[in-house]
Amino acid sequence: MIKINSELINQVSEQAQVSSRRRKNYNFHEQDVDLLQRMLNAMEPDTYIQPHKHENPDKVEAFFVLKGSILLVEFNENGEITDHCVLNPLQGNFGGEVSPRTWHTLISLEKGSVAYEVKDGPYDPTIDKQFAPWAPEEGEMGGDLYNRSILKQLNLL
């Protein structure tokens, strides 16, 4: 049995806080070839996840927030926001599922936020994601400003 408890959540969250990317995954699946990828995804408010989509092969991705608050955002082909949800179990918004071929990103709204993520596998980093050409690349300057612009548009800043 895999147990997801406060000790594990806090451990992964602490690793995210000291990570240069300001996030950390803790995988429950044993191999990248597994057909179901399951993980904890701990992220801090100053991390940036470039909007992306999963296609060829198409993959469904779902997030359930276990601690903290995370914004899930979907976009159209032009980078305009089409839908969003603040995932926060204390507010009754526990999770969200993203359909294949849908541009999306996550923004941590609270220090120590952790989501349980489920995604179709297998995982192959060379084809897993298509990154949005209209958003800054991860590691490039501007990711923090891009996140702030989304938060402003949605009146969350």
C-alpha positions in Angstrom: 0.0 0.0 0.0 1.2 3.5 -0.8 0.3 5.9 2.0 0.0 9.6 1.2 0.2 11.3 4.6 1.3 14.6 6.1 4.8 13.4 6.6 5.3 12.6 2.9 3.5 15.7 1.7 5.7 17.9 3.9 8.9 16.1 2.8 8.2 16.7 -0.9 7.1 20.2 -0.2 10.4 20.9 1.6 12.3 19.5 -1.4 10.4 21.9 -3.7 11.3 24.9 -1.5 15.0 24.3 -1.9 14.8 23.2 -5.6 16.1 25.6 -8.2 12.8 25.0 -10.1 10.8 25.6 -6.9 8.9 22.4 -7.5 9.3 18.7 -7.0 7.6 15.5 -8.2 7.4 12.4 -6.1 6.5 9.5 -8.4 4.4 6.5 -7.4 4.6 4.8 -10.7 7.7 2.6 -11.0 8.8 3.2 -14.5 8.3 5.8 -17.3 6.8 3.1 -19.5 3.9 2.6 -17.0 0.5 3.4 -18.7 -0.7 5.4 -15.7 1.6 8.0 -14.3 0.9 9.0 -10.6 2.8 11.5 -8.6 2.8 14.2 -6.0 3.6 17.6 -7.5 4.8 20.1 -4.9 5.2 23.7 -6.1 5.9 27.1 -4.7 4.3 30.4 -5.8 7.5 31.5 -7.6 7.7 28.5 -9.9 6.8 28.8 -13.6 5.3 26.0 -15.6 5.2 26.9 -19.3 1.7 26.4 -20.8 1.7 23.1 -22.7 -0.6 20.4 -24.1 -0.4 16.6 -24.5 -1.0 15.3 -27.9 0.4 12.6 -30.2 -0.1 10.7 -28.1 -3.2 12.3 -26.5 -3.1 12.2 -22.7 -5.6 13.1 -20.0 -4.1 14.9 -17.0 -5.9 15.4 -13.6 -4.8 17.3 -10.5 -6.2 17.0 -7.0 -4.9 19.5 -4.4 -4.0 17.9 -1.1 -2.5 21.0 0.5 -2.5 24.7 -0.3 -4.0 26.4 -3.3 -3.2 26.0 -7.0 -4.7 27.7 -10.0 -5.4 25.5 -13.1 -5.8 27.5 -16.3 -6.8 26.4 -19.8 -6.1 28.5 -23.0 -7.1 28.5 -26.6 -4.6 28.3 -29.5 -3.9 32.1 -29.2 -3.0 32.0 -25.6 -6.3 33.5 -24.4 -7.7 32.1 -21.1 -10.7 29.9 -21.8 -11.3 28.4 -18.3 -9.8 28.3 -14.9 -10.3 27.0 -11.4 -8.6 27.7 -8.1 -8.0 24.2 -6.7 -8.3 24.5 -2.9 -9.8 21.7 -0.7 -10.7 24.2 2.0 -12.9 26.0 -0.6 -14.5 22.8 -1.9 -12.5 22.8 -5.2 -10.6 19.6 -4.9 -9.4 19.0 -8.4 -9.6 19.4 -12.2 -9.1 17.3 -15.3 -7.5 18.6 -18.5 -8.5 17.0 -21.8 -6.0 15.9 -24.4 -4.9 18.6 -26.8 -5.8 21.4 -24.3 -3.2 24.1 -23.5 -2.9 24.5 -19.8 -0.7 25.6 -16.9 -0.6 25.5 -13.1 0.2 28.4 -10.8 0.9 27.8 -7.1 -1.0 30.4 -5.1 0.2 29.4 -1.6 3.6 28.3 -0.2 3.7 24.5 0.4 1.0 23.6 -2.2 0.9 20.0 -3.2 -1.2 18.2 -5.8 -1.7 14.6 -6.6 -1.3 14.3 -10.4 -2.5 11.5 -12.6 -1.6 11.3 -16.3 -1.8 8.8 -19.0 1.5 7.2 -19.8 4.0 6.2 -20.9 6.3 9.1 -20.2 8.8 10.0 -22.9 10.3 13.5 -22.3 10.9 14.0 -26.1 7.2 13.8 -26.9 5.3 14.2 -23.6 4.5 17.9 -24.0 4.1 20.5 -26.7 5.0 23.9 -25.2 3.0 27.0 -26.1 4.9 29.3 -28.5 3.1 32.3 -27.1 4.5 31.9 -23.5 8.0 32.3 -22.1 10.1 29.1 -22.0 10.9 27.7 -18.6 14.2 29.1 -17.4 13.9 32.1 -19.6 13.2 35.6 -18.2 9.6 36.5 -18.0 7.9 33.5 -16.5 7.2 35.3 -13.3 5.7 38.2 -15.2 3.6 35.9 -17.3 2.2 34.2 -14.2 1.4 37.7 -12.7 -0.4 38.7 -15.9 -2.6 35.6 -15.6 -3.3 36.3 -12.0 -4.2 40.0 -12.9 -6.5 38.9 -15.7 -8.4 36.6 -13.3 -8.5 39.2 -10.5 -6.4 36.9 -8.2 -3.6 39.4 -7.6 
